[in-house]
Amino acid sequence: MQKPHSTPRIGVLISGSGSNLQAIIDHQKLHSNLYEIALVISNKADAFGLVRAENANIPTMVIDHTQYNDREAFDAKLQQTLEEAKIEFIVLAGFMRILTRGFTQHFLGKMINIHPSLLPKYTGLHTHQRALDAGDKEHGLSIHFVTPELDGGPVILQAVVKIDPNETETSLREKVHQQEHITYPLVIEWFALGRLSFKDNQAWLDQKILKQPQVLSKTIS
Ligand code: GRF
């Protein structure tokens, strides 16, 4: 993978609606010299995010995981595709595939994910319902570097939302989504500006280790 230059080539991996992809597209349009969304890859041919990308004239590709014998073969194709497209930073935006250790290690420090919970709480699926079932007062999202541990890499940024007494899974998902659309482009901007990096298994912002993840209400410049 190449070193970021002034306009890094970003690859976005999706499986579904792509509302986060849309937020990134909209942000990129406003800051067109910052980064280029050079490729959108989906493992599902019917992902609506592909339409969003096509509407923005972004190259797309479908790599259907059902056509591969195992995760290694699928990830090998993914890696080859990303490298051929000279992608420098990978953004997982609702990409519903568990990636192999080899793939995550290959792109270590060059791949981020957005997860709808305040990690380390609620790795995996159904995070909104689990927060409601636990009687939590707060929920949110985490943006983190991807490491071999599922939803376990160093967290870069979190945003917190309040859980109201009458909250439902749908309303909570919607609240978290709104914050996702604000925060994910911001973190990509940090990378594009050279402010965000990964070293010694830790996330760094402005040459300082992020010992505590940045929390939206306390940061943002
Ligand atoms: C988001 O909630 C994100 O946190 C999770 O997958 C969902 C993707 O939504 N990883 P969308 O496809 O971007 O609308």
Boltz pocket constraint, residues with backbone or C-beta under 6 A from the ligand:
constraints:
  - pocket:
      binder: B
      contacts: [[A, 16], [A, 17], [A, 18], [A, 19], [A, 20], [A, 21], [A, 92], [A, 93], [A, 94], [A, 95], [A, 114], [A, 115], [A, 116], [A, 141], [A, 177], [A, 180]]
      max_distance: 6.0
